[in-house]
């Protein structure tokens, strides 16, 4: 029992952080909860809490942690808890993870005390709760959030829709008071003050145009020669842009990803490859994905009509309000060379798409095939591929990862046809 108490005390310092007040130490514990929009953010939230979605340069969790000065944990789906455990202490502040923090909101959240909550449009943004407390907002002192600086990620297409604003906010957060590494003499730049290069980045003989928004080049990343980049743009740590790539902002390339060809207004979460020519526009791609050579997606309908996108919440196609909307691809999914995706295509987790013609615009998780038809991608084969792919990046495919994917396989089987 004593060792267990020491263990939790250590966790307090690691996860909760602390503030010293007189001779007392007051522990702060922040917990990000998925909220009501989790299903609208599938397939990306099949494999992660809402807090771990990447929008801008950072994930939502990373934004909150930097602005609060504390690490956080999550309230999420039961099958994700072993990988993303909630850490609860006596005093906790719960924060809606679909909301991107602003200075005003962070100040209000930092000052929350017992029986106080912040609401926006009848929805909780943040609230204080004791350990194991049954929360009843009718007994709370509710503060209505009145500032107009909120970005809320409610639908999966919001990830690319608000990416430009998020990049600009993150750029300020990450670079304020810091000096960029020197821009190489061989690199062609416009609006140099809005370009920031982290240590170890390599970018010879490329073009960076930050006229329309900032450009952030992460640590140990590389932009190969002949690449043309327009901001807002973020290249995260250890990511690579291949020779001759053309990238239009607002676009984010997540850590350890490799991108080539033409890309416009996309968010790539990380550990994903699009190494060859082909167009990707107004799209979101998860982790551990691979797009074969000359993969192309449509981001505009021939009749210029509003794009509808598969909605897991309603199990139908929802209006996006967007004229431009491309591909939503969940983690561990792959496609072969010359694959063509229609406007507004949604692909689940661990699907494998190949062959000629346009496949359907909703492809369930663990599907194998293409235009000519789909069968179930058996988990034993899918896990073999995931293991090899992750080992190539010195990451382990763990037993927890396997259990999460097995749950998704069962959860999504009603949409597959065998």
Secondary structure, 3 states (H helix, E strand, C coil): CHHHHHHHHHHHHHHHCEEEECCEEEECCEEEECCCCHHHHCCHHHCCCHHHCECCCCEHHHHHHHHHCCCEEEECCHHHCCCCCCCCCCEEEEEECCEECCHHHHHHHHCCCCCEEEEECCEEEEEEEECCCCCCHHHCEEEECCCCCCEECCCCCHHHHCHHHHHHHHHHHHHCCCCCCCCCCCCEEECHHHEEECCCCECCCCEEECCCCCEEECCCCEECCCCEEECCEEECCCCEECCCCEEECCEEEEECCEECCEEEEEEEEECCEECCCCEEEEEEEEECCEECCCCEECCECCCCCCCEEEECCCCEEEECCCCECCEEECCCCEECCCCEECCCEEECCCCEECCCCECCCEECCCEEEECCEEEECCHHHHHHHHHHHHHCCCCCCCHHHHHHHHHHHHHCHHHCCC
